[in-house]
Amino acid sequence: MTKANGEAATGVQVAILQVSPWPQYFTLTTDDRGRFEARARDAGQYIVGAGLIAQTIKEWQLRLYYPGVQSRDQAKPIDLGMGEQRTDVNFTLPADWTQ
């Protein structure tokens, strides 16, 4: 995950929501390179985003779903097989993103 200026988005809480059964989810935090990794999860479809599990009103207003959209209806679900690793789930936070 990157910031609008191209830097790594570090320390950002990422929510990963399982499409079915809804609304099971878990959260991760991006590392110093803006990366996040989820292990030992069930195969299925997931929606990924930042600011989805809002702590503040500002975060809620800035929620962002993969691939960089603000509406869950526009989010692109990620299909994962058991033990599958994905490295292409990347999106850029808007310039006014605050943590």
Rosetta blueprint (number, residue, H / E / L):
1 M L
2 T E
3 K L
4 A L
5 N L
6 G L
7 E L
8 A E
9 A L
10 T L
11 G L
12 V L
13 Q E
14 V E
15 A E
16 I E
17 L E
18 Q E
19 V L
20 S L
21 P L
22 W L
23 P L
24 Q L
25 Y E
26 F E
27 T E
28 L E
29 T E
30 T L
31 D L
32 D L
33 R L
34 G L
35 R L
36 F L
37 E L
38 A L
39 R L
40 A L
41 R L
42 D L
43 A L
44 G E
45 Q E
46 Y E
47 I E
48 V E
49 G E
50 A E
51 G L
52 L L
53 I L
54 A L
55 Q L
56 T L
57 I H
58 K H
59 E H
60 W H
61 Q H
62 L L
63 R L
64 L E
65 Y E
66 Y L
67 P L
68 G L
69 V E
70 Q L
71 S L
72 R H
73 D H
74 Q H
75 A L
76 K L
77 P L
78 I E
79 D E
80 L E
81 G L
82 M L
83 G L
84 E L
85 Q L
86 R L
87 T L
88 D L
89 V L
90 N L
91 F L
92 T E
93 L L
94 P L
95 A L
96 D L
97 W L
98 T L
99 Q L
